Amino acid sequence: MILPTEDRVGSGVIYELKGDQVVRTKMGVLTVLATMTGEKKDNIEYTNEEALTKRQQVITCLNELHIAHKTESVKGVKLDTIKKNEPPRPKMNPMDGDKTPAVFDWYQQWRPQESRIRYGILGTFDVDVPNLDEYGQIQRDPNTGIMKMLTLSDQLCARRVVEGRTIRPPDGHPAWDNAIVEEVD
C-alpha cells in the first residue's frame, strides 16, 4: 500500500512505503531510506547514517499507515543485545512519547546504540546558552546590551531535545562538526 507523505506542499518530495522499503522520491529519483526487517517487520533498518537525517519523515510515513515499530537500527551496525537483567521499558507519557525522561534514561542505559539513532546523540560538549533571569527573560549587559551567556559543561547534545536530559546545540557549535547535516528539501 502506498500513502505518500509530502515534505512541504509543492516541494515535490514524497515519502512512501513500497513493499518493505520506505523510499523518498525527489524530482523522479527514488532513494531507499529504510527497510522494515525482523520476523514481525517491526524494526526500521536505515540504509546508512545519512538516512538518519530523514528519521522524522520515515516515522511520519509509517505512522500515517498505522505501522508500528519496536526498534531502529542502521544497516551494518550491530544491534544492542538484550541483557538477562534488563527491565522492561518504562511506559511512555502520551504527550512526550519516546521523549519521556524515564524512557530516554532506559534507552541510554540498556540500548545505547538505539538511543544514538532514536535521539540523534551527537556527544557530550560544553555549550554556551543565554543566561536567563528568574522570569525567563534573557539577561543583557546594561552598558552594551549584549546577551550574558552561561556555559553549561558536559552537556549531552542531540538532534532531538529530551527535557532535562539533552540539548540541541546552536548552529556552528563543534557538536555539529562530525554530524551529517540534514539536507533542506
N, C-alpha and C positions, 0 to 999 in steps of 0.2 A: 504494500500500500504506500502511496506517495502523497504526502501532505507537505507542500513547500512552505518554508519559513523564510520570509524576506528579511534581509538585514535592515534596510531602510526603504521606505517607499520610493520607487523609482531608481534604486541603486543597481538593479539588475543582478543582484547576488541572491541566490536561493540555496537553502539548506534543505536536504530531503533524505529520506531513508529509501535506499534501493537494495532490496534483499536484506542482508545483514549489515550493509555499509551505510554510514552517514556521509553523504557527499555534498560538496559545495560547488555550485555552478556559477561562474562569473564570466561573462562575455563568451558563453558557449564552451568554456573549458571546465571539465569536471575534475575535482580534486577529492580523493578519498581522505577524509579526516579521521574516521574511526570505524571499527568493526565491532559488532556485538559478538562476544565469544563466551565460552563456558557451556556447560551442559544445558543450562536453562537460558542461555543467551542473556545473562544478567551482569556481564562485565563489559564495560566500554574500554576497548583497547585502542588507544590513539596510535596513529601510524608512526609518529615521531614527536620529538619535543616541540617542534614548531606548530604542530596541530593543536597543542595545548593552549595556544593563544586564542583559539576559537572554541574553547571549552564551553563557554556560556551558550554559544549558538548551537552546539551539539546537544547540550542538555535541554535547551528550549525545544529543539526539533523533536527529541524523544518524548518530552513531557506533553507536547501537543498531540502526540499519537498514543498517549497513555501507556508508554513503555517504561517500566520501572527498571532500575539498575541497582545493584548492590555494591559493586566495586568498580574502580577505574585503574587502568594501567597504561604503560607505554610499551609498544612492541619492542622486544629485545631487552627490556629491563625486567629483572627478576621481581616477581610479586612478593609482598610481605608474606611470611609464613605464619599460620595461626599457631599460637603457643598454647601449651596444655593449660596453663593457669590464666589464660586470657578471659576476663569477664565479658559479659555481653555489652554491646554498645549501649550507652545511655539513650533514653528516649529524646527525640528532637522536639524542641518547642515549635509549635505550629507556625509561629511568626518568624522564627530565626532559621528553621530547617537545620542544615548541617553547620550553620554558624552558631548554634547553641554552644556556649563555652564548654560545658561538660563533654559534649560530643567532640569538639575540637581537641580538648585535652586527651580524650580517649584515642583519637587518631594519632596524635603526636606520640603518645606512649606506646601503643600497640600496633599501629600501622604507619610507621614513619614515611615509607615510600609512597603510599597512597595519600598521606597527608600533604606531601610535597606537590603531588598532582592536583588534588582536590582544592587546595587553598592557594596554590601558586607560590609556595615558600621560596623566597629569594636568599635568605640567610639572616644572620644577626649583625646589626650595624649600629653605629651612633647616628642619631638623626636630630637635626635642628628643627624645632617647631615653634610657632608663635607662642609667646608667653601670654596666658590669659589671666584676667583678674577674677575675683570671686563671682562676678556677674556674667562671665563667659566672653567678655569683650577683650580684644587684643590690646595689650599694653604697648604704649609708644613712649619714646623719649620725649619729654616735654619741650626740650630745646630744638631738637632736629625733626621730630615727628616720625623718626624711623622706628619700625617694629622692634620690640625687645624679643630676643629669641632665647629659647631654653633648649639645652642639649640633653636629649634622652639617650642614655648609654645602653648598649647591648639590647637593642630592640629587635624583636623578630619581625622582619619585613616580609610582606606578601602582597600578591596581586589583589587578594580578597581580604577585606578587613573583618576580623572577628573581635567584637567589642571586648576590650580589656586584655586581649591576647596578642593581636598583631596590628601593625600599622602599615599603611601604604606610603612608601617614601615619595617625596616630591620629585617631579621631573628633574633630571640632571644629577640625582643622587647616585653615589657609587654602587648602590644596591642594584641599579639597573644595568651596570656595565656588562655583566655576563648574561643578562636575561634576554630572551628573544622578545623583541618588542612587537606588539600587535600591529598588524597592517590595517590601515583605515580603508574600508571599502568605499 
